[in-house]
Structures are given as C-alpha cells and as structure tokens.
Amino acid sequence: MTVTPHTNNHQVVLITGASSGIGYAAALAFAKSGANVIATARRVDRLASLETAVQRLPSPHGAIYAVALDVRDPNDMQLALQKGLERFGHIDVLVANAGVGQRGAVVDSDWDDLQILLRTNIDGVLHSIRAVVPVMRKQGNGGHIIIVSSVAANMTAPYTACYSASKAFVSSIARSLRLELEADHITVTDMLVGRTATEFNEKRLGASGYAARAPKLPVMPAEKVGEAMVKAVNKRQKTVILRFFDRLIIWANALVPNIIGRRALKQYRV
Ligand SMILES: NC(=O)c1ccc[n+]([C@@H]2O[C@H](COP(=O)([O-])OP(=O)(O)OC[C@H]3O[C@@H](n4cnc5c(N)ncnc54)[C@H](OP(=O)(O)O)[C@@H]3O)[C@@H](O)[C@H]2O)c1
C-alpha cells in the first residue's frame, strides 16, 4: 500500500470491517460521495480489492487508504487512526461496523467463540469510539459516529442471545453517547440493520446446524446499507431503520417479546 499525503477539505471517514459486506459497500458509497476513506480490517487482500474498486469509480470520487487493523486491540486502533490522520489530515466520520455473528445456547456455547464475539462486537466498537472522539474534539468541528447495530438488539433471542445482547449493548451506548457528545456537536447514529446479503451468516461462530429451521427473511443488498450511511451523515440522523419489515420486527419485539422468543426457540432448537 503506497502512502502519499493527501490532505484536503474532503470529508474523512474511518470504517472498521471494510474488507467485506456492509463495510465494503459503505467504503464505496462514501468514496462515491467524494469522501476520503480510511478502510480498515484484518484481511489486507480484501482491502486491496476495495482500493482497486474505488479507483475504478467514475470521477470525481474520494481517495481510499487501507490500513490493517484488529478492532479487539486498542493499540492497533490508535495506530490505524494515526496512519489515517497522517494520510488525510483529519477525521470527520467513524463507522463502527466490524462485527461477527454467533449462534448457540448461552451455557453450551464454546467460551472462545463468546470471547471473540464480545471482544469484537463490544470492545471493538468502544476502542474505535475512544480513539476517534478525542481527535474530533481537538479538531473542534463536530463529527459523526455511526454505530452498526441490528434489528436483533433487544430481541428475545434464544440461541442467538449473546449476539443480540452484543448489539443491545452498542445500541444502548449509541443512545447515551449521543447526549455525552452533544456539546461537542458530534452526532451519533444507531443503525438498526436487518438481514443483509453478506458473508456474515456463513462466518457465524458456533452451532451452524441451529439454523436448519430458521425462517427465510427478506434480505437486502449491502449497497443499500452503505448508501443509507452516507444519507445518515448528510441528514444527521439519530436512528436508522431501513425497511418497513425491519420496523415490524422491532415493534413485534417491543410488544410481544415472548411470542417472538418462543418462535425463535422452536426454529433454532437442535
Ligand atoms: N448481514 C446481516 O444480516 C447483518 C444484520 C444486522 C447487523 N449486521 C452487522 O453488520 C456488521 C457488518 O457485518 P456484515 O454483514 O457486513 O458481515 P461481514 O461481511 O462478515 O463483515 C464483517 C466485517 O468485520 C470485520 N471484522 C471481523 N472481526 C474483526 C476484527 N477482529 N478486527 C477487524 N475487523 C473485523 C471483517 O473483516 P476481517 O475479517 O477482514 O477482519 C469484515 O470486514 C456487523 O457488525 C454485523 O453484526 C449484519
């Protein structure tokens, strides 16, 4: 990866988990909108493909800078941000997107899987926020943080309970952080994403067999989520739910959580 200083007044967006799925689509959408993107993940070969895809966008488009990063490591996070700042000079938007799925009973799941889930979906989001906000504050121009949560946050979700709880955690953080950062003019978006066509399901940790009777839910393309992120920043949206179907899921969980939970219990039981 060549590093040439590229500082200008373009919006600069740091995205975690940009090597595939929603993060990859978000990187393309922000670059298309003219933003400069710091694209981070562990798989550098995938990030290189993303760099090529951005360079092939019709001009004008923003620049891309790929940086290897494991979100579970706070030092890695600081280093990636530092490299991004050296390249682009400032930071305006964080998309805290990197995440993994996990399926399995709370008690019987492999502890190593649960550690990866919690360290990635919870620690990873906190590390990115705690790295970026002090820089945004110092810059004094406000900023925007998009936290990628799920319609599964707050769901009664037997056999995907730890994943759902990890998303409930980040949604809760989003709501409180929004008030903590109000005085700094930093907007926080809680992005409640529904089923999206990505590698997410096939890479899910834990008992894949539990999905055998899972319902076929409507799936949206990752590009739709990426474009919604650009809109969320432009319109300073606080909560984003992309589809009516996703809204229905959230309402049903709020109104009749036990009915939803019992359905999931039947579908996911081994
Ligand atoms: N797909 C869905 O239906 C859906 C629904 C609701 C919410 N979401 C959320 O959307 C987000 C993105 O998921 P996706 O669907 O796009 O799945 P994906 O294609 O599997 O993407 C996950 C991304 O996270 C990165 N990642 C995982 N562990 C990491 C680590 N330790 N350090 C750095 N990066 C890491 C992966 O990159 P590397 O492996 O290269 O590091 C990859 O770029 C997740 O937070 C997920 O919970 C997805």
The ligand as an SDF file (V2000), in Angstrom:
LIG
                    3D

 48 52  0  0  0  0  0  0  0  0999 V2000
  -25.5010   -9.2290    7.4530 N   0  0  0  0  0  0  0  0  0  0  0  0
  -26.5350   -9.0490    8.2470 C   0  0  0  0  0  0  0  0  0  0  0  0
  -27.6290   -9.6380    8.0490 O   0  0  0  0  0  0  0  0  0  0  0  0
  -26.4330   -8.0720    9.4100 C   0  0  0  0  0  0  0  0  0  0  0  0
  -27.6290   -7.6940   10.0630 C   0  0  0  0  0  0  0  0  0  0  0  0
  -27.5510   -6.7940   11.1190 C   0  0  0  0  0  0  0  0  0  0  0  0
  -26.3210   -6.2830   11.5160 C   0  0  0  0  0  0  0  0  0  0  0  0
  -25.1890   -6.6750   10.8860 N   0  0  0  0  0  0  0  0  0  0  0  0
  -23.8960   -6.1270   11.3600 C   0  0  0  0  0  0  0  0  0  0  0  0
  -23.2070   -5.5350   10.2850 O   0  0  0  0  0  0  0  0  0  0  0  0
  -21.8090   -5.5100   10.5630 C   0  0  0  0  0  0  0  0  0  0  0  0
  -21.0540   -5.9560    9.3260 C   0  0  0  0  0  0  0  0  0  0  0  0
  -21.3690   -7.3010    9.0470 O   0  0  0  0  0  0  0  0  0  0  0  0
  -21.5350   -7.8580    7.5600 P   0  0  0  0  0  0  0  0  0  0  0  0
  -22.9180   -8.3850    7.4370 O   0  0  0  0  0  0  0  0  0  0  0  0
  -21.0490   -6.9090    6.5690 O   0  0  0  0  0  0  0  0  0  0  0  0
  -20.5970   -9.1570    7.6470 O   0  0  0  0  0  0  0  0  0  0  0  0
  -19.1660   -9.4740    7.0090 P   0  0  0  0  0  0  0  0  0  0  0  0
  -19.2200   -9.3970    5.5260 O   0  0  0  0  0  0  0  0  0  0  0  0
  -18.7520  -10.7510    7.6430 O   0  0  0  0  0  0  0  0  0  0  0  0
  -18.2440   -8.2870    7.5170 O   0  0  0  0  0  0  0  0  0  0  0  0
  -17.7000   -8.2380    8.8100 C   0  0  0  0  0  0  0  0  0  0  0  0
  -16.5100   -7.3010    8.7830 C   0  0  0  0  0  0  0  0  0  0  0  0
  -15.9970   -7.2000   10.1140 O   0  0  0  0  0  0  0  0  0  0  0  0
  -14.5910   -7.3740   10.0560 C   0  0  0  0  0  0  0  0  0  0  0  0
  -14.0700   -7.9270   11.2960 N   0  0  0  0  0  0  0  0  0  0  0  0
  -14.4820   -9.0140   11.9840 C   0  0  0  0  0  0  0  0  0  0  0  0
  -13.6950   -9.2110   13.0530 N   0  0  0  0  0  0  0  0  0  0  0  0
  -12.7710   -8.2140   13.0450 C   0  0  0  0  0  0  0  0  0  0  0  0
  -11.6730   -7.8800   13.8710 C   0  0  0  0  0  0  0  0  0  0  0  0
  -11.3600   -8.5890   14.9650 N   0  0  0  0  0  0  0  0  0  0  0  0
  -10.9420   -6.7960   13.5660 N   0  0  0  0  0  0  0  0  0  0  0  0
  -11.2380   -6.0440   12.4730 C   0  0  0  0  0  0  0  0  0  0  0  0
  -12.2460   -6.3140   11.6440 N   0  0  0  0  0  0  0  0  0  0  0  0
  -13.0000   -7.3910   11.9310 C   0  0  0  0  0  0  0  0  0  0  0  0
  -14.3580   -8.3210    8.8880 C   0  0  0  0  0  0  0  0  0  0  0  0
  -13.0360   -8.1130    8.3630 O   0  0  0  0  0  0  0  0  0  0  0  0
  -11.7830   -9.0790    8.5610 P   0  0  0  0  0  0  0  0  0  0  0  0
  -12.2930  -10.4610    8.7840 O   0  0  0  0  0  0  0  0  0  0  0  0
  -11.0310   -8.8960    7.2690 O   0  0  0  0  0  0  0  0  0  0  0  0
  -11.0460   -8.5130    9.7270 O   0  0  0  0  0  0  0  0  0  0  0  0
  -15.3940   -7.8080    7.8980 C   0  0  0  0  0  0  0  0  0  0  0  0
  -14.8560   -6.7480    7.1470 O   0  0  0  0  0  0  0  0  0  0  0  0
  -21.6140   -6.4070   11.7960 C   0  0  0  0  0  0  0  0  0  0  0  0
  -21.4390   -5.5840   12.9350 O   0  0  0  0  0  0  0  0  0  0  0  0
  -22.9260   -7.1770   11.8980 C   0  0  0  0  0  0  0  0  0  0  0  0
  -23.2170   -7.5430   13.2210 O   0  0  0  0  0  0  0  0  0  0  0  0
  -25.2030   -7.5660    9.8330 C   0  0  0  0  0  0  0  0  0  0  0  0
  1  2  1  0
  2  3  2  0
  2  4  1  0
  4  5  1  0
  4 48  2  0
  5  6  2  0
  6  7  1  0
  7  8  2  0
  8  9  1  0
  8 48  1  0
  9 10  1  0
  9 46  1  0
 10 11  1  0
 11 12  1  0
 11 44  1  0
 12 13  1  0
 13 14  1  0
 14 15  2  0
 14 16  1  0
 14 17  1  0
 17 18  1  0
 18 19  2  0
 18 20  1  0
 18 21  1  0
 21 22  1  0
 22 23  1  0
 23 24  1  0
 23 42  1  0
 24 25  1  0
 25 26  1  0
 25 36  1  0
 26 27  1  0
 26 35  1  0
 27 28  2  0
 28 29  1  0
 29 30  1  0
 29 35  2  0
 30 31  1  0
 30 32  2  0
 32 33  1  0
 33 34  2  0
 34 35  1  0
 36 37  1  0
 36 42  1  0
 37 38  1  0
 38 39  2  0
 38 40  1  0
 38 41  1  0
 42 43  1  0
 44 45  1  0
 44 46  1  0
 46 47  1  0
M  CHG  2   8   1  16  -1
M  END
$$$$
